[in-house]
């Protein structure tokens, strides 16, 4: 069993890389508030001349996330760029170069809340209210933070009968929002795939979105470290892209690691959890703390 290098904070590793790809939910904020040290750590990275891009599986456009960060007290001048799975889905819907997207048709049923509608900005599709009128589904997640996957079984069964393809704008299955586990679009998409539905996703852990981040930063992948709290998306995505991974143990895995944000986790549990996922993060730290 391999245990990653355990770091007390970001200071110990900040100068070893030219740039960092930073997860948002679970690293910078908890979905409701920024973590206490996020702005400070970003300022230190900026002062050290390190480039940063915020990468999120949020099913919304990047400019929406910038506004959200401002609301959390994270100024725009503290990071270089933002990339989201929602932005990647929007681009794919516009370009239609991928065969899956090229065959989708024009009438779209949006499975998700109104706050995610930015993914359709500038996209020439017709949003329909009835599944019976749709050519395909764009799944951005549950309508309510209290919903479960089972609440959408009737919709998924109806979609299967019509053989509708689904685009998932957030591959995450769950996130932690203000201490509570919230179901995401990825869990609904997984159920649809289990039923036999055709699903395409954009975002982490697909290596393509990490390559796009590297191109945006203008930095070679081997000089970039990926920072995230989820093994299945952040660490797996970094591994797929050939980048260093730094695992924030105080996020979604905190309970199983017997740690918390800013509270060091049990080293043996860290090693076992990573091994169980077949992953070997380079380093681990309890939070995005300098």
C-alpha positions, 0 to 999 in steps of 0.5 A, a space after each residue: 500500500 502506497 501512502 501519498 506524501 502528507 503535507 501540512 499546507 500548500 506552502 510545502 509544494 507551491 514552488 515545485 510546479 508552474 501552475 495548478 488546476 484547482 477544484 472548486 467544490 470541496 477545495 475552494 468552497 463547500 457549495 454555500 461558503 468559501 473555506 476560510 483559507 481559500 482567498 489567502 492561499 490563492 493570494 500566496 500562489 499569485 504572489 509566488 507567480 504561480 498560474 491557477 485555473 479553477 476547474 469544476 464539474 458545475 453544469 453552468 458556464 464559467 462566467 456564472 462561477 466567476 460571479 459565484 466566487 465573487 459572492 463567496 469573497 474570492 475576487 477575480 484577480 486571484 486566479 487566471 481562468 475558470 473551466 467548467 463541465 457546463 462550458 465544455 457541454 455548451 461548446 460541444 452543443 454548438 460545435 457538433 463535431 463529436 458524432 454523439 452531439 452531431 446526431 442529437 437533433 434540435 429539440 432538448 428536454 432540460 432535466 435540471 433547475 433553472 439556475 443551470 440554464 446558462 449552459 444553453 446560452 448561444 446554443 441553437 436548440 429548442 428547449 421543450 417542456 414535454 419529454 414527448 417532444 424532445 430529441 435528446 436530454 441535457 441533464 444538469 442535475 436534480 431540481 432540488 438539493 433534497 432530491 434523490 435519483 429515485 425521484 427521477 425514475 419515471 422520467 428516465 423510464 419514459 426517456 428509455 422508451 423513446 430511446 432518447 440520448 442524454 448529455 450529462 453536464 456534471 459527471 459528479 455523483 455526489 457533493 458535500 454542500 454545507 456538510 450535507 451530501 447532495 446528489 448530482 447529475 452524474 448519479 442520474 446519468 449512471 442510472 440512465 446508463 444502467 437502464 440502457 440509455 446512451 449517455 455522453 459526459 463532459 468534465 472530470 475525470 475526462 483527460 480532455 478537459 485537463 489538456 484544455 486547462 493546460 492549453 489555456 494556462 500555456 503550461 506543459 502538463 508535467 509542470 502542472 499539479 491538480 488539486 481536488 477532493 474526489 478520488 473518482 474525478 479529481 485524482 483519476 482525471 489528473 492520472 489520466 492526463 499524466 499530471 501530478 495529483 494533490 488530494 484534499 482529504 478534508 472534502 468528500 472523503 473526510 468522513 471515511 478518512 476520519 478527518 475534516 477540512 483542515 484536520 489531518 486524516 489517518 494516513 493508513 485510511 488515506 492509503 487504503 482509500 486510494 488503493 481501493 480506487 486503484 489510484 496513487 495521488 502524489 500528495 495529500 493535505 487536509 485543505 486548501 491551506 497555505 
